[in-house]
Amino acid sequence: MQDAGGTPATPAPQVRTLLLTDLCDSVALVEKLGDAAAAELFQQHDRLVLQLQQQWKGRLIDRSDGLLLLFERPINGLAFAIDYLRGLRELGRARGLVLHARAGMHVGEVLTWHNSAEAVQAGAKSLEVEGLAKPLAARLMALARPGQILLSAVAESLTRRAVPELGESGGQLLWKSHGRWRFKGVPTAQEVFEAGVPGFAPLRMPRSSPKARRDLPLWRSPLALVAEAALLLALGVGLWFATRPEPAIAFAERDWVVMGDVANSTGESVFDASIRQAVMLGLEQSRYVNVLSEGKVRESLEMARKPADATLDRSLAVDVAIREGARAVLLPVVTRHGDGYRIAIDLVDPNADSVVRTYHAVATAPDKAAAAVDDVLSQLRKGLGESVAELQKSIPLSRASTGSLRALRSYALAETAMGKRRFEEARNLYQAAVEIDPEFALAYAGLAKLHARIGEMQPAREQLQKALALQSHLPHRERLYLKAWQAELEPGGWPLEDWRALAKLYPDSFAGLSNTSWYLLQDNRFSEAEPFARAAAVPQDHLRIYPMVQLGQIQIALNQPELAQQTLRQAHALEGGGDADDAAVDALVALRRHDQAEQLLARLDNGGEPLQSLMNLRARLLVAADQGDCAAMRAALRADRTRPSVVYQQVHQQLLHASVGVLCPGADDVPLASVAGQLSPLLRQTDDPGWGDHTLQMLVLIYLAQRQEQTNLATRLLRENHEAIESQRSPVIAKWYRIVQAMNHLHDGKPEAAIALVQPALDGSEPVQAHVVLLRACRQSGDAACADAQRRWLVAHRGQAIVEVMAMQVVQPLNVYDVALAAAPAANAGVP
């Protein structure tokens, strides 16, 4: 365009919506994927951008690992940004990646002009955009966190009023102001807003940078805050010294105490376990006092050559305290007091072996005992130096647990039975506790925990709902615990982060630590799981046998079988020194001590609970499979007398039998189609907390069908169940879904497609069978170097093959057989 004099006309400013995005960590992404795979990903990315650009009437100005787009209307720009972030997530999920972008949007005047054809041919953009609105949008984009869409105030105002045009999706939008910010190169402070969809939008304050800082009032400036904090600290220290109770004994925060057994002279047994449990529950609310666990006390007694079940009277408790470095001994005492009961705690200095002080209260009747214990504990905690403010945070025992001593006694005995894995006994005791007190939230939580431990997920969920309905009776920590269990039992969920949050907020929460370790172990993230398991496998955890077994499994997976054997021996010593279970068999197999493993299996009782019988069957198959002994595997199947009543266990048993049929043709005639008929209806029950477990079983079933060349059955099951499989949030399910899809490609004669599907997802946490599939694909494509690399990976990961816990280790015999075959001298000629 030219004016009358023939000179180029100055372009007129136009009001436009500018959207800038940036693909996070794009360089690292290319390094991780490799050039070819990254190029394919970016091509799909460009197709996504083109589709959304056309849908929302945007104009793409510039594109690299970021985008610059112009829109006529702000609502179209926001809709593009939301759909773009959602599309990136789907692209990443298909490859086992996490793809995020940040976005900034502003509305303002810009100048636009077209470059000449010669300039475009030389590499220039066809359309140039300039103006103050452009750097402001860029500053917003740079300020955003991954997955965050930030808007200027003018963009937010114009967009928000047009949200109804987006229909139902517009009603889901979340909006948040992040205050006023000053950007480098922008003369005035700008209010910054965030918009997004639940589950996608971080809705968190952006981080300041050299080019962007929050515009804070003077009193909130860093120097002012430091001065204010110093003043408050000085006042607080003075107040603390003024109000701090004088400790009865030299006691520091988080020091340890030893709890003796109850000295009960009333002749009423209801006080024995219940008072001790009440004191323990009360002290668990304290962040000031640590109580030495029963497991550690037993160990200490055994080291002193005393019976582990000896009554922990004053003399023995003092010995334990001195040996373990505890600061004090607490001795609960219950005596008659007129028509009522005197409940007391003697505070003993173990070094002087003298009672420093006695704290007591009177209960007029047994049902008033909880209130009396509360009174005594308050006196005790003040006497040890705990602040009044901390004491006020505690919930009365009658609310935090129960006011019934009989219910509390049943609960205490149930917890002991759980620690020793006597599940039926624990069930009866928990049930007795809730029958006595129907509002005993902790007992319902115990029942939920028990049902989940033995694979009865629907009853577990029902009991948890009862506990959640009473959560106002619980301390904050216990409410977080129940929230994590709620996520645990959510159909199709993956509660790792809920348990990790509990572990981080409360580092002494052994449930948080142990369950975080367990889910990382399930996902084959062994090195990441180890510190959580180790932190939970300490003497202070009365249920430490579980994280200790996990630690042993982790050590096997990391090819440390000698360490694993020591860990597992220590774990099983907690059960009274009896025979180890099937986990010890895993360690012996890892050490290639097959004779010892078979001797141990011969001592294990196969006539007990169905779950344990199934695990023993798995262990027998493991020993035989590691030696490639089909005759021994067939004999184990013939000797199997397990009669599980739970559907999940029934399917598991059949899958174990079918896996032997894959390795040893003719070993078993389990009809996979019949198992599928039993399993398929369960995948339609999307409200069942066992939905994820059944989905994993279905994926194993499909894989076994593929290995048995039952291609039609495998293809049909994949087609019928793909929606249920894709709806799960478990990364383990996603990895196995990729494996069975790759096997489909192999059966279609497309090894390159199988490799392209599996290879990008190799991040160190992939299942062993991913490499078995890759080995097959490499051999099918004639790539000897690729096949040799996969064979060497399998040989190097024998430990992982032994302990991979997916779906109760149902693929374990398959894993170890395939690894043994890969390690055989003729491995280059064979195909697992």
N, C-alpha and C positions, 0 to 999 in steps of 0.2 A: 504494500500500500504506500502511495506517495502523495505528497501535497501538490499544490498547483505549481510550485517551483521545481518539482522533480526530485526533491530530497525525501528520504524515507521518513514517514510520519512517526511521531513518538507514540508508542502503544498506550492506549487508555487503560487506567487501572480497573480491575474487575474484582468483585467480591467472590471469593471461592473458598471451598473447604479443602484444606491440605491435610493429607494423612501420610505420615512417614512410619515405616516399620523397619525392624532390624531382626534378622534371624540370629538367635543367640548361639554363640560357640560354633559358628559355621566352619572355622578353620579346623578346630578339633574334630568336628564331625567328618570332614574330608579325610583327616588322618586316620580316624577310626575305621571308616568304611573302605577307603581306597578310592582311587580316581574313578574307576568304572562304576562301582556301586553308587558313589556319590553323584556321578553324572546322571545316572538313571533316576535317583531320588530328586535331583533338581529339575529334571524334565517333568516329573509328576508334579512338583511344586509349581512350575510355570503353568501347567495345564489348570491347576487349581486356581491360580491367580487370574488366568484368562476367563475361566468360568465365572468367578465371583465379580470380576470387573464388568463383564457383560450383564450379569444379573442386577448389579447395583449401580449401573450407569456411571462407572468411573472412567477416568482417563489416565492411563499409565504413562508417567513422564520419564521415570528412571527406574532401572532395575539392576541389582547385583545380588549381594546377600541381603539387601534391603530394598524397600519399595518407596517410591514417591508417586502418589496419586492425587488427582484433582477430582472433586465432586461438585455438582451444582448445589446439592442440598446436604447439610450436615448429617441428617438421619441416615442417608445412604452411606456416608463414610463410616459411621459407627457400625451399621449393619455389616458392611464389608469387613471391618476389623474383627468383629465377633465371629463371623463365619470363617474368616481366615485362620484365627487361632484354633477354632474347633477342627478345621480341616487339617491343620498341622499336626494336631494330636492324633488324628486318625492315621495320617501318613506314618507318623512315628510308631504307633501301636502295631501297625502291620509289619514293621521291621524290628520290633523289640527295642525301639529307641524312644527317648523322650525329646520331643521337638517343641521348643518354645520360641516366641517372638515377643518383642516389646513394640508398643505403638504410641504415637503422639498425634493429636489432632487439634487443629486451630482453624478458625474462620477469620479471614482478613483480606485486605486488598493485595493483589499481586499483579505484576506485569507479565504478559506472555507474548512471545513472538516466535515466528517460524524461522528456522535456519534455512539457508539456501540449499538447493539440491547438491551443490558441490561440497558444502560443509557436511551435510549428512553422509554423503558418499565417503568423506574423509574420516567419518567416525563420530561426528557430532550428533546430539539428539535432534529429533525433528522439531520438538517444541521446547523452548526455554521458559523457565518460570523463575522470577525473582521478586523480591519485596521483603519487608520486615516480617511478614507472616511466615515466611519459609524458615528462617532461623529459629523463630519461636516454636514452630512445630517440631523442628529438629531437637531443640533443647528439651521439650516435653518427652520426645521419644527416648532421648539418651537418659533422662531421669527415671524412666519407667523400669520396674523390675521385670524379670521374665514372666510372660503371660499377662502383663498389665497394660491396660489402655488408659492413657492420661489425656485429659481434655482441658483446654483453656476455659475461662469463665464464659466467654462469649459462645464458644462451641457447645458447652454444657447447656447454656440457656436455650439456644436455638434447637438443640437436639432433643432435650427433655420434653419440650412442648409438642414435638412431633412423634413421640414414642407410641401413642395409640395407633399410628399407622402400621406398626409392626405386628399388631394383633396379639395373639396369646404369648408369643415369644417376648414382646415388649413388656408384658406384665411381669416377666421373670427378672428383668434388669435390676441390678443393684447399683446404687449411687453413693459416693463417699467423697467428702471434701477433705483434702490434705493440707488446707491452709494456704497462706500466701508464701510465694517463693520469689527470690531474685535470681535472674538468669544473666550470665555474662553476655554483654552486648545488647541487652534489652533494658531500656532506661527505667521502667517502672516495675514495681512488684506485681506479680500475677497470681491470682488464685488458681489452684490446680485441683481438678476433680478426677475421680476414677469412675469408670462405668464398666460393668461386666456381668456375666452370668454366673449363678451359684455353681461352685465346683470348678470354675475356670479362673475367676478373678481373684487375685491375692488379697485385695482390699486391705493392703498394708501401706504404712507410710513409706514413701520412697526414701532412698539414701542420698544424703547430701554429697556433692562432688565439687571439684574446683570450679565447675561451670554452673553450679546450681546450689543455692543454700536457702534454708527456710528464713523467712522474714519474721524474727521473733521480737517481742517487746523487750525493753531494756532489762526488766526484772527476770526475764528468762534467758538472758545472754549467758554464755559459759562462765564468765568471771563472776557475774552476780549469783549464779546458781552455786558456784563453789563457795562463795562467801556465806550464802544462806545455809548450805549444807553443813559448813563448819560450825555455824552458830547453833543449828539444830542438834548437831552431834554433841556439842559441848553441853547444851541443855539436857539432852537425853542421858549422857553419861552421869551428869550430876544427879538427875532424877533417879537413875538406876541405883546409884550408890546410896541414895537416900531411902529408897523403898526396898532394896534387895534384902531378902531374909537372911539371917545369919545361919550358915550351914551347920548342921549338927555334926558333920564329919568332913574331912578334907576331900571334897567331891568337885570334879570339874565336869563341864558339859560333855555329854556323850561317854562318860565313864561307864564301866560295866558293873553290874551287880549279879549275884547268884541268888536265885529263888529257891529256898528250901521247901520241903514238903510241909503240908499243913499239920500242925499239932492240934488234933481234934480230941478234946476230952469230953465231948457231949454224948458220945455213943451213937450219934446220928450220922450215918455214912454219907448223907446227902451233902455234907460240908466238905468232904475229902477232896474230890477233884474240882468241885464247883468253885470253891473259894480261891483256889490256886489259879483257875482259869480266869476268874473275875479280876484278880490282881494283874495277871498278864495282859488282859484286854485293856485294863485301865492304863497300864504303863506303856502299851503300844501307842497310845495317843500322845505320849510325851516325846518331844524331840530332844529332851535333856538326859533321859535315863535309857541305857541299853541293858536288856536282860539276857544273860547267857542262855543259849538254847539248850533244850533237853539233849540234843545230839552231842553237843560239846561236853555237857556234864557227864553223859554216859562214857564218852571217850576218856575223859579225865579220870573217872572212876576205874575204868579198865586198866589205864596206865598205872594206877596205884594198886592194881591187883585186888580191886574190890568188885563185888557183883554189880553189874550194870543196872540191875533193878533194885538195888539196895535203897532203903528209905533214906532220903536226904535230910538227916537231922542236922542239928547245929554243928556237931563235930565234923561230919563229912562235908557239909556245905563250906565250912571254914577251910578245910583242906583243899577243896576244889578252888575256892576263891584265891588262896595263896598261890596254888599251882598255875592258875590261869591269869593271874594279875588283876583280878576284880577288886574294886575299891570297897565294896560293902557286901554283906549278906543280909537278905530279907527273910525273916521267919514268920509266916502267918500262923496265928494262934486263935483257936475258937474255944471258948469256955462258956459254961452256964453263968448267967447273971440274973439272979432272981427268976422271974418267969420268962426272961428273954435270953439273949446271947451277947457275949462280949467278943467282938472281932478286933484283933490287934495285929500289928506287925512290929516285931522286934528288929531294930536296926543294929546290926552287929559289925564292929570293926574287926576284920579278920586278922590284922596284924597283932592286935592286943587280945583277941578272942574275948571281947567284952561287949555287952549290950550298951550302946551309946544312948539310945533313946527308944521308948516304946510309944507308938501311936495307936490310939484305940477309939472305937465308937461302939454304941450299943444298938442292937436290933431287937425290937420287941417280939418279932416272929421271924421264921425263916424267909418269908416273902419280903421282909424288910432288909435282908442281908445285903442286897446290891447297893442300897442307899448307904448303908454303914460302910461298905468297902469304899465307895466314893469318898466319904468323909475321911476315912483313914488315908487313902491315897493322896488326897489334897494336902493333908498334914505332912505326909511323908515327902511329897515333892517339894513343898515349901522348905521342909527341913534340910533337903539336899541342896537347896539354893536356887530352885527354879523360880522364874519370875511370875508374879501374879498375872501379868498379861497373858502368858502362855497357858497358865492354868485355866483362865477364863475361856480359852478356845476349846477345852475338852467338853465332850457331851456326856451327860450322866450315864452310868452303866446300864440303868434300866431302859434307856433309849438306845444306847449304842449296842446293846446285846439283848438282855432279857432281865426281868426282875425275878424270874423263877430259878431257884437254885437247882431244881431237878432238871429243868431244860438246859441249864448251863453245864451241868454235870454230863448229860448225854452228849452235848456238843463237844465238850472237852475230850470225851472218850472217842467220839467220831473222828476228831482231828488226829488223834493218836493212831487210830486204825487206818486212816488215809495215808499217814506217813509211812505205815508198814505195808501199804497196798493190800489191806484186807478189806476189799471193796464191799462185799456183802454185809460184813459187820458194820462198816461205816454207814452204809445206806440205812440199816435198821436204827442206828443210833441217831443219825440226823433226823430221820422220820419221827422218832420218839420225841426229839427236841421240839419239832414244830407242832406235834400233837399236844404237847404240854402247853406251849406258848405259840399260838397261830400267828403272832406278830414278831417272831424271832427272825429278823431279816438275814442275819449271818448264817443261820441254819439252812434257810432256803438257798442262799448262795453256795453253801457247802454241798447241798444236793445237786445243784446245777453243775458244780465243778466235778462231782463224782460221775454223774451221767455222761458228761462230755469226755471224761478220762477213759470211759469204757466204750465210747462210740455210740451212745444212745442220745442222739442230738435233739430229737424232738422233746423228750422228757426234760433234757437239760434246759431247753429254751423255756418250757413251761415253768420250771422252778425259778429260773432267772426272772421271769416276769413278775412272779410273786415277790421276789426280793426287791425288784425295782419299784414295785408299788409301795414298799415300805422304806425307801431309801432316805426319807427325811429322818429316819431313826438312826442314820449312820453318820460317822465322822466323814469329813471331806475326802480323806484318802480312800475310805471304803467306797464312797460314791464313785470315785474315779475307777476303782477296781471293777465295780459293777458295770460301768460304762464300757470298759475294755471287754468284759465278758459279753456284753450286749453286741458289740462289734464282732466278737468271736463267733457268735451263734447266728449272725445275720446271713441269710441265704446268699450264696455267691460272693460273700465279702472276703476281705483280706485284712485282718486286724493288726498287722505288724506295727503300724504307726501308733495305734492306740496303746499297745503294750509298751512301745518304746517311749511314748510320752510319759506314761506312769513311771517307767524306770528312770527317766531323766529328772522328773519332778521330785521323785522320792527314791534316791539312789539306794536306800536300804529296803525298797519294795522287792522282795524276792520273787513275787509273782510277776511283776513287771520285767525283771531281769531274765527270769527263766523262760517266760513266754516269748520275749523278744528273741532270745537265743533259739527257741524252738522254731519260730517262723523263718528266721535266717537260715537255720539248718535245713528246713524243708526246701528253701529256695537255692540250696547248694552254695550259700555264701558263708563258707566254713570259717575263713579267717575273720570275717566280720562278726560271726556268731560267738567265736571263742571268748572274747573278753566279757560278754554278757553271761555266758555259762559259768565262767570262772568266778565272776562276782557273785553269782547266786549259789555256787557250790561251796559255801563257807559254813563253818560250824554253827553260826547263828541262825541258819535256815533249817527249821525242823523238817522241811520237805526236801532237803538238799539232794536226796537220792536221785530225783528227776534231772536237775541240771548236771549232776555228776555223770549220769549215764549219757546225757547229751554231750558233755565234754569228752567222754570216752569215744563216742561216735565221731565227733569232730576230729579227734586225734587220729582215728583210723583213716578218715577221709584225707587227712593231710599226710598220710603214709608214716604215721608215728605209732605203730601197733604196740611197741613195748610200753610206751607211756600210757596208751589206752588201757592196756591190761592192768597196770598199776591203779589207774583211776577207777576202773570198774571193780577191782577187788575192794578198794576203799568204800565204794558205793554199796556193795553188797554186804560189807561188814556192818553197815548200819542196820541191816535187817536181822542182826543177831549172829552173823558169821555163817549162815547156812549156804547151801549151794547157790552159785550164781545162776543167772537166767540166760536167755538166748543172746543178749548183748555180749556176754563173755564168749559165746561161741563165735561171734563175728571177729573178736580180737584174735582168737586162736586160728581162725581161717586166715586172717591177714598175716599171721606169723607162719602160715603153712603147717601148723601143727594139727593135722587132720585127725590123727589118732586120739589126741587129747580132747579134741572137739567132740568126737563120737563118744568118748567115755563120759564127758560131761552131759551130753544129750541123753545117754542111757540113765543118768541119775535124775534127770528132770522129769517131773510128773506130767504125763500127757493126759491124765484123767481129771484135771482140775477145771478151772473156768475155761469156756470156749475160746475167749480171746487169747489167753496164754497158750492154749493148745494149738491155736493157729500159728502163733509166733514160734512155737517149738517145731511145727511142721515146716515153716519157712526156713528155720535154722538147719533142719535136716537136709532140705533140698539144697541149701547153700553149700554145705560141706560136700555133698555129692557133685553138685554142678561145678565147683571149683576144681574138682579132679576129673571132670568130664565123665563121670560114672553114671551112665543111664540105668544100669541095673539097680544101683542104690536108690536112685530117684524113683524108679518104679516101685521098689520095695517100700519106700516111705509113703507113697500114695496108697498102696494096698493096706498099710498099717494104720492109715488115718481113720480114727473113729470120732473125730470132732463132730458134734451135732449143734451148731450154733442156732439160736432162735432169732437173732437179729438179722434183718435182710442184708445189711452192709457186710456182716461177717460171712453170711452164706455166699454172697457174690465173691468176696475175697477168697474164700476156700476154693470155689470153682475156678477162679482165675489162676490160682496157684497150680491147680491140677492142669489147666489148659496150657500154662507156660511150659510145663514139662512135656506136654504134647508137641510143642514147637521144637524143643531141643531134642527130644527122643521120639521120633514118629512111632505111633502105635502104643505109646506109653499110657495114654488115657483117651477115653472116648467122650470127653466133655463136649457136648454140642454147643458151639459158641452162639448159634442162632437162638438156642433155648435160653442161654444166659442173657442175651440181648433182650429177649422178650420179657425177662424178669426185671431188667435194668431200665429199659426205655420208659416205662410209665413213671419211674421215679424222677426222671429228668423233666417231666411235665409238672411236677409238684414244686413250683418255683418258690413256694413259701416254706419249704422244708429246710431247716438249718443244715441238713446233710446234703443239700443240693450240690455243693462244690465237691464233696467226697464222691458222690455218685457220678459226677461228670468226669472226675479223674479215672474212676473205674471204667467208664464207657470208653475213654481214650485208650486205656490199656487194652480193653477188649478189641477195639478196632485195630490196634497195633498187632495184637496176637493173630487176628484174622488175616492181616496183611502178611505176617510172617508165615502163616500156614497156607498162603496163596488163595485164601477165600476172598478174592478181590471183590466180587459182587456184593458180598455181605458187608465188607468194610466200606465200600462206596455208598451203599444204601444207608448205613448207620451214620456216616458222615453227613450225608444230605439231610437226613431226618432230624439230626440233633445239632446242626451247626449254629442255630440261633441260641440254644441253651448254652453251648460251649462259648460262643462269642460274648455272652452276657456276663460271664464271670470276671471278677477283678483279680483273681489269683494269677501271678506271673508264672507259676508252675503249670497251670492249665494252658496258658498262652504258649509256653515252650513245647508242651506235648502236642498241642494242636498243630503247631508248625511241623513237628516230626511226622505225624500221621499224614499231613498234606504232602510232605516231601516223599513219603513212601508211595503215595498215590501217583506222583510224577514218575517214580521209578517203574511202577507197574505199567504205566503208559509209555515206557521207553523214552523218558525225557530226563536223563540224569543231570543235564545242565540246569534244568529248571529246579530240580531238587537241591542242587548245590547252591543256586542263587537264592533259594528260600531259606536254607539253614545257615549258610556261611555268615551272613551279616549279623545274625543273632548270637554269635559265639562271643561271650563276654566273661567266660570263666565260671559262670553259674549254670551252664547248659547241662541237661541230662546226659548220661553216658550214651544212651541210645541215639542221641543226635550225631555222635561221631560214628556209631555203627551204620547209620543211614548214609552219612557222608562217605564212609569207606565203601559201601556198596555202590554209591553213585560214582565215585572216582574210578572204581574198577569197571563199572558198566561203560563209562566214557573212555576207557583206555588210558587214563592218566595215572601212570605207575608212581610218579613222585607224590602226587596228591594222596594216593592210596597208602603209600608208605608213611606219610605224615600222620594220617589218621590212625594207622595201626600203632605207631609209636605213641600217640596220645593215649590210646586205650591201655597200652601196657603201663604207661607212667601213672595212670589214674586208677590203679587197681583198688586202692583204698576207697575212693569214691564209689566205685562199682559195688563194693561190699555194703556200704552203709546208706546209700541213697534212699531216703525215707518216703519217697512219694507213694501215697496210697498204701500205707502200712507195709512198705518195702515189697510190694507184690512183684516188681520187676527185678528184684535182687538176684534170684537164680539165673534169670536171663542175662543180666549184666555180667556176673562173674563167669558164666559159661562163654560169653562173647569175648571177654577180656582174655580168658585162658586160651581160647582159640586164636586170638590175635598174637599171643605170645608164643604159640607153638612154632617149632622150626619150619613147618610147612605152611605158615600163616599166609605167605604171599600167594599161595596157590588156592587157598580156601576162601570162602565167603560166608561170614556168619549169617 
